[in-house]
Amino acid sequence: MEDEVVLLDFWPSSFAMRVKIALGEKGIKYECKQEDLFNKSPLLLEMNPIHKKIPVLIHNGKPISESLVIVQYIDYVWNHKSPLLPSDPYQRSQALFWADYIDKKIYGGVGKRIWMGKEDQEEAKEELMQSLKTVEVVLGDKLYFGGESIGYVDVALVPFTSWFYTFETCGNFSIEARCPNIISWAKRCKENESVSKALPDPREVYGYVLQLKKRLGLE
């Protein structure tokens, strides 16, 4: 019997993009259901009653929430190809550490502070750049954070790059000027079909943010 896999998604969400990349790496067929975060569906509220957030992966009727937890679940369940987490316990611990760092330091609201354009925008820009420079050192001269192929840390970080154009445009700065290796790495990632299919056009993300700012009364 074929697995039934459903993803509750919101297309600009970097968190949901992580799940789509992981499913793509594993070659898993799934149904993608778009959510309206201003009018959440009964299915989302039923499947994630605690946080009421996307993404939610529903595997044979059972929900899994939180993007990095979902990516780990995908890696464990469909372990027949493209391992995302290292088998070595120490290397695995390092991958988990850096994905957690990315969640807290890069995804943790700093981007919103940039595109909202309030008084702490300059501070937020510097925080983002320092965090990106930190992970750039971790990348070093490797093709990917995972080594020769996309791994868990790559999956954790690369969706965020689809928002770079928005941050740069709203904040009037260049990420590539200070973190050229991160940009080169992002371009390499996008040569993989799993990534290119999961990430939207950065200009579409920017268009969404402009609409959101109007809705929030920020324009």
N, C-alpha and C positions, 0 to 999 in steps of 0.2 A: 504494500500500500504506500503510495507516494505521500510524503509529508505535506501538510497544509501549512503554508507560511504566509503570514500577513504582516505588513509593516504599516503602523499608523504614523503618518509622515506629515511634515510641513516643509515644502520644498526649499525655503531659504535657510532652514535650520542646519547648522554645521553638525549638531549632535546627530541628527537623522542621517546626514551624509555619511557619517562613520559607519553606520549599520549597513547602508547600501554598498559601500566599498567592501566591507567584510563579506557580505552575501555574494558580491560579484567575484571576489577572489576565490570563493569556494564553489562558484558556479551554481548557486542555489536559485531556483525559480521561486518567485514570490509575488503576491499581490500587494500593490502599494495603494493605500487609502489616504487621501489628503484630508487634513484637518483644518478647520477654521478656529484659530486660537482665541478669537473673540466670541465664538459660539461653539463651544466644544460639544462633540457628538456624545450621545449616550454610550456608545461603544467605548470611547476613550475614557469616560468617567467610570465605566464598569471595569475596564481592563487595568486602569491605573488610578484606583480610588484614593491613594495616599497623596501623590504629587499632582495628579491630573495633568500630566505633561506628556508631550511626545519626546522622543520616539518610544513606541511600544512594539515589541516583536511578539506576535501571537503564533506560537508553534503548536499545531494540533490542538488549538483551543486554549492553550496555557500561555498567559502573558509574562513577558520578561521586560523590565523597565530599567532605565538609566543606560545611556549609550555605551559606556565602557564595560558595564556588566554584560550588556547584550553582545558586544564584540567578543568578550571572553567566552560566553555561552556558545556563540557560533563556532568559535575555534575548537571548543571541546566536543561539540556534537558532530560537526562535520569535519572530522580530523583526517579525512582521506586525501586531502590535497592542500597546498598553500598554507602551511602552518604560520600563524601570525605571532604567537608567543614562543620564545625559545624553549627547548626541552631542558636545557641546563638550568638548575634552580637559581644560581646566582644571576645569570643573564636574564632570566625571567623576572627576578626581583628588580633588576635595574630597569627593565622595560615598564614594569608596573609603576615604579617610582617616577619615571619621566612622564608617563602618561598622566599621572596624578598631578605632577608639576604643571603640565600643560593645561589641565583642567582648572587648576586654582589660579595660576599666574597669567595665562593667556586668554582662556575662555571666561574667566571669572569676572566679567562685567567691564573690563578695561575697554573693549571695543565699543560698547554702548556709550561709554563716557566720551569717546572720540566723536562718534557720529551725531550725538546729541548736541555737541558744540557749546557746552556750558563753560563756566569759569575754570573748571579743572581740566579742560581739554589738553593743554600743554603738558600738564603733569601725567595725564593718562597716556599721551603719546610717548613720553619718555619711559614710563613703566613698561609699555608694550615693547619698545625697542630693546630695553635691557633684558627682558625675558626672552625675546627672539634671539638676541646675541648669546644668551646662555645656552639655548638649545642648539644654536649654530656651532658652538664649541663641541657639544656632544656629538653632533653629526660628523664633525671633522672632515676627513677626505673620503668618507664612505659614500657609496652611491645612494644608500637609503639608511635610515636609522636601524633598519633590520639587517643591514649588511648588503648582500648582493640582490636581495629582493624586498618587496614591501613587507613590513612587519607591523606589530601592534602600535608602536610609537608613530610610525608614518600614518597609520589609519587614524590615530588620535589627533594629529596635527593638521594634515593636509586639507581637510574641509575648511578650516579657518582661513586658508589663503583665498578662498572664493570671495571673502569679504575685504581683502586688501585694497581693492580699487575704491570701495566705499570709504574706508578709513582714510586713504590717501587723499581722496577728493574732498571729503568733509574736513579733514585736518590740515590740508595743504602741506603735505610732506611726502618723502619718498622712502619706502621701506627698503627697496633695492639698493639705495645709496649707502645704507649702513649695514645691511644684511644680504649681500649679493649671493652668498652660498645658499641661503634659505630659498631665495627666488629660483636659483638654478635647480635646487632639489625639487621644488614644487613643480617646475616644468618637467623634470624627469618623471615624477609621479604621474603627471597627467598624460604621459605617453602610454600608460597602462589603461586598458579599456575599463577596468573596474573603477578607476578614479575618474576618467573622462566622462563616463556615463552618469556618475553620481553627483558631480559638481556642476552647478548651473553657471551660465554666463555671468561673470562679475558685474556686467552692466545691468543685467536683470535684477541682481541683488541690490544694486544702487537704486534702481527704479522703485523697488519695493520699499527701501528705506525712506525715499522721498515721500511716498504715499503714507508710510507709517508716521513720519514726522508731522505731516499735515493732520492726520487723524489724532495725534497727541497734542496738537496745537503748538508745535515747535517751529512752524514756518510762518 
